[in-house]
């Protein structure tokens, strides 16, 4: 399985971005996908996860600002981010798992998000 993110870039504080992550390869094995971010000096945060049935979870993010969605036909997950803040810059990456209760099996390379005030 290969995961490729897109949609990152610079944005002004208060602005919005929609990130995309397309899965290819043996996608029928994927049970759920998620987004996480890593900023220098900060711990990795899992922002949102979604199962192939559309069940979502937001472990470490503000669900009022972040929304995960999934297009099963395209095997693409999206992360809609609104009201971006100066503390949001990071590398945003997606991940996928073949087991709902195990660890994550596949990781993308990430896309950079910068926020200017």
TORNUTOR-821844 format. One record per residue: residue in three letters; y, x, z of N, C-alpha, C, O in turn. Coordinates in steps of 0.2 Angstrom, whole numbers, padded with zeros to 4 digits, always signed. Atoms other than C-alpha are relative to their C-alpha. Layout:
ALAYXZYXZYXZYXZ...
END
This chain:
UNK-0006+0004+0000+0000+0000+0000+0006+0004+0000+0007+0009+0004UNK-0006-0003+0001+0017+0006-0005+0006-0004+0002+0006-0010+0000UNK-0006+0004-0002+0033+0000+0003+0006+0003-0002+0008+0009-0001UNK-0006-0002+0002+0050+0002-0005+0006-0004+0002+0006-0010+0000UNK-0006+0004-0002+0066-0003+0003+0006+0001-0005+0007+0006-0008UNK-0006-0001+0004+0083-0006-0005+0005-0005+0003+0003-0009+0008UNK-0006+0004-0003+0100-0014-0001+0004+0003+0005+0009+0000+0007UNK-0004-0003-0005+0107-0002+0011+0006+0003-0003+0007+0002-0009UNK-0006-0002+0003+0124+0006+0009+0005-0001+0005+0004-0002+0011UNK-0006+0001-0005+0141+0006+0017+0003-0007+0000+0002-0011-0005UNK-0003+0007-0001+0149-0010+0024+0005+0001+0005+0004+0005+0010UNK-0005+0000-0005+0164-0014+0034-0003-0004+0006-0007-0008+0006UNK+0002+0004-0006+0162-0020+0052+0001-0007-0001+0007-0009-0004UNK+0000+0008+0001+0159-0039+0052-0003-0002-0006-0004-0008-0008UNK+0003+0002+0006+0151-0038+0035-0007-0001+0000-0010-0001+0006UNK+0007+0001+0000+0134-0042+0029-0004+0004-0005-0001+0006-0010UNK+0004-0003+0005+0120-0034+0020-0007-0004+0000-0009-0006+0005UNK+0007+0002+0000+0103-0040+0014-0005+0006-0003-0004+0008-0008UNK+0005-0005+0002+0089-0027+0014-0006-0003-0003-0008-0009-0001UNK+0007+0002+0003+0073-0029+0003-0005+0005+0001-0003+0011+0001UNK+0006-0005+0000+0056-0021+0005-0005-0003-0004-0008-0009-0002UNK+0005+0002+0005+0044-0023-0009-0007+0003+0002-0007+0010+0002UNK+0007-0003-0001+0025-0020-0006-0004+0000-0006-0003-0005-0010UNK+0004+0000+0006+0014-0015-0019-0007+0004+0001-0007+0007+0007UNK+0006-0003-0001-0004-0009-0021-0005-0006+0003-0005-0011+0000UNK+0005+0005-0003-0018-0018-0010+0004-0004+0005+0002-0004+0011UNK-0004+0005-0004-0006-0031-0004-0004-0005+0003-0001-0008+0008UNK+0004+0006-0003-0019-0044+0000-0003+0002+0006-0005-0003+0010UNK+0002-0002-0007-0024-0034+0015+0006+0000+0005+0004+0000+0011UNK-0005+0000-0005-0007-0036+0023+0000-0007+0004+0000-0012+0001UNK+0000+0006-0005-0006-0048+0038+0007-0001+0002+0009-0007+0003UNK-0007+0001-0002+0012-0045+0043+0004+0006-0002+0002+0011-0002UNK-0004-0006+0002+0027-0035+0039+0006+0000+0005+0007-0005+0009UNK-0005+0000-0005+0042-0030+0049+0006+0005-0002+0005+0009-0007UNK-0006-0004+0001+0059-0021+0049+0001+0004+0007+0001+0001+0012UNK-0002-0004-0006+0064-0007+0061+0005+0005-0002+0007+0006-0008UNK-0005-0004+0002+0078+0005+0062+0000+0006+0005-0003+0006+0011UNK-0001-0006-0004+0081+0023+0069+0006+0003-0001+0008+0005-0007UNK-0006-0003+0000+0097+0030+0073+0000+0007+0004-0004+0007+0008UNK+0001-0006-0003+0100+0048+0078+0001+0000+0008+0006-0004+0010UNK-0001+0000-0007+0098+0050+0097-0002-0006+0003-0001-0007+0009UNK+0002+0007-0003+0092+0032+0099-0008-0001-0001-0011+0002-0006UNK+0008+0002+0001+0074+0025+0101+0000-0004-0006+0004-0008-0008UNK+0002+0004+0006+0066+0017+0086+0000-0008+0003-0003-0009+0008UNK+0000+0007-0002+0069-0002+0087-0003-0004-0005-0002-0004-0011UNK+0003+0005+0005+0058-0015+0079+0005-0006+0000+0006-0010+0005UNK-0005+0005+0001+0071-0028+0073-0003-0007-0001-0001-0012+0002UNK+0003+0007+0002+0060-0042+0066-0007+0001-0003-0008+0006-0006UNK+0007+0000+0003+0042-0046+0061-0001-0007-0003+0002-0011-0001UNK+0002+0006+0003+0035-0059+0050-0007+0000-0003-0009+0005-0006UNK+0007+0001+0003+0017-0065+0046+0000-0002-0007+0005-0005-0009UNK+0001+0003+0007+0011-0070+0029+0001-0007+0000+0002-0011-0005UNK-0001+0008-0001+0012-0088+0036+0007-0001+0002+0009-0007+0002UNK-0007+0001-0001+0030-0085+0040+0002-0001+0007+0008-0003+0009UNK-0002+0000-0007+0030-0084+0059+0004+0007+0001+0002+0012+0000UNK-0005-0005-0002+0044-0073+0065+0001+0002+0007-0001-0002+0011UNK-0001-0003-0007+0048-0062+0080+0006+0005-0001+0006+0008-0006UNK-0005-0005+0000+0063-0052+0084+0000+0004+0007+0004+0002+0012UNK+0001-0003-0007+0058-0040+0098+0006+0004+0002+0008+0003+0008UNK-0005-0005-0003+0073-0028+0099+0007-0002-0004+0011+0002-0003UNK-0006+0001+0003+0087-0037+0089+0003-0006+0002+0000-0010+0005UNK-0004+0006-0001+0100-0050+0090-0002-0005-0005+0001-0004-0011UNK+0002+0005+0005+0092-0065+0081+0006-0004-0002+0005-0007-0008UNK-0006+0004+0003+0109-0073+0079+0003+0004-0006+0007+0001-0010UNK-0003-0004+0006+0114-0058+0067-0005+0002-0005-0004+0003-0011UNK+0005-0003+0005+0097-0053+0059-0005-0006-0001-0007-0009+0003UNK+0005+0005+0002+0085-0064+0050-0004+0003-0005-0003+0006-0010UNK+0005-0003+0004+0069-0059+0042-0003-0006-0004-0004-0012-0002UNK+0003+0005+0004+0061-0069+0028-0005+0004-0005-0005+0010-0006UNK+0005-0003+0004+0047-0066+0016-0001-0005-0007-0002-0011-0006UNK+0002+0003+0007+0043-0070-0003-0007+0002-0001-0008+0007-0003UNK+0007-0002+0000+0025-0071-0003-0002+0002-0008-0006+0006-0009UNK+0002-0001+0007+0024-0072-0022+0002+0007-0003-0001+0010-0007UNK-0002-0006+0002+0034-0056-0024-0002+0006+0005-0001+0012+0004UNK+0002-0004-0005+0027-0048-0008+0006+0004+0002+0006+0011+0002UNK-0007-0003-0002+0045-0044-0003+0002-0003+0006+0003-0009+0007UNK-0003+0003-0006+0052-0046+0014+0007+0002+0000+0009+0008-0003UNK-0008-0001+0000+0071-0047+0017+0002+0000+0007-0001-0003+0012UNK-0004+0000-0007+0082-0043+0032+0007-0002-0002+0011+0003-0004UNK-0007+0001+0001+0098-0052+0031+0004+0002+0007+0002+0000+0012UNK-0004-0002-0006+0111-0044+0043+0007-0002-0001+0010-0001-0006UNK-0007+0002+0000+0127-0052+0047+0004+0002+0006+0001+0005+0011UNK-0004-0003-0006+0142-0047+0058-0002+0007+0002-0003+0008+0008UNK+0002-0007-0002+0137-0029+0057+0006+0004+0004+0012+0003+0003UNK-0004-0004-0005+0144-0018+0071+0000+0007-0001-0004+0010-0004UNK+0000-0007+0000+0149+0000+0073-0006+0003+0003-0008+0009+0001UNK+0006-0003-0003+0133+0003+0083-0006-0002-0004-0012+0000-0002UNK+0006+0002+0004+0122-0004+0069-0002+0006-0005-0008+0005-0008UNK+0002-0005+0005+0122+0012+0057-0007+0003+0002-0008+0005+0008UNK+0007-0003-0001+0104+0019+0055-0004+0000-0006-0001-0002-0011UNK+0004+0001+0006+0090+0021+0043-0005-0006+0002-0008-0006+0007UNK+0004+0006-0001+0082+0004+0041-0006+0000-0004-0006+0002-0010UNK+0006-0001+0004+0064+0004+0036-0005-0006+0001-0004-0010+0006UNK+0005+0005-0001+0050-0008+0034-0007+0002+0001-0008+0008+0000UNK+0007-0002-0001+0032-0008+0039-0005-0006-0001-0002-0011-0001UNK+0005+0005+0001+0016-0017+0036-0006+0001+0004-0008+0007+0005UNK+0006-0001-0004+0000-0020+0045-0006-0005-0003-0004-0010-0005UNK+0005+0004+0003-0017-0026+0040-0004-0004+0006-0009-0007+0005UNK+0003+0004-0006-0021-0033+0058+0005-0002+0004+0010+0002+0006UNK-0006+0003-0003-0010-0044+0067+0000+0003+0007+0006+0002+0011UNK+0000-0002-0007-0015-0037+0084-0001+0008+0001-0002+0010+0006UNK+0001-0008-0001-0017-0018+0080+0007+0003-0002+0012+0000-0002UNK-0006-0004+0002-0004-0005+0075+0002-0001-0007-0001-0005-0011UNK-0002+0001+0007+0006-0004+0059-0003+0006-0004-0004+0011-0002UNK+0004-0004+0004-0003+0004+0045+0004+0004-0006+0003+0009-0008UNK-0004-0003+0005+0011+0007+0032+0007+0000+0001+0009-0005+0005UNK-0007-0001-0001+0028+0013+0032+0004+0002-0006+0002+0005-0010UNK-0005-0002+0005+0043+0014+0020+0004+0006+0002+0004+0008+0007UNK-0005-0006+0000+0055+0028+0017+0006-0001+0004+0010+0003+0007UNK-0006+0002-0003+0070+0018+0023+0006+0000-0004+0006+0003-0010UNK-0006+0000+0004+0087+0014+0017+0006+0001+0005+0005-0002+0011UNK-0005-0001-0004+0103+0020+0025+0005-0006+0000+0007-0008-0005UNK-0006+0005-0001+0116+0008+0032+0005+0003+0004+0004+0006+0010UNK-0006-0003-0003+0133+0014+0037+0005-0006+0001+0006-0010-0003UNK-0004+0005-0001+0146+0003+0045+0007+0003+0002+0007+0008+0006UNK-0007-0002-0001+0165+0007+0045+0004-0005+0004+0004-0011+0002UNK-0004+0005-0004+0177+0000+0057+0007+0000-0003+0011-0004+0000
END
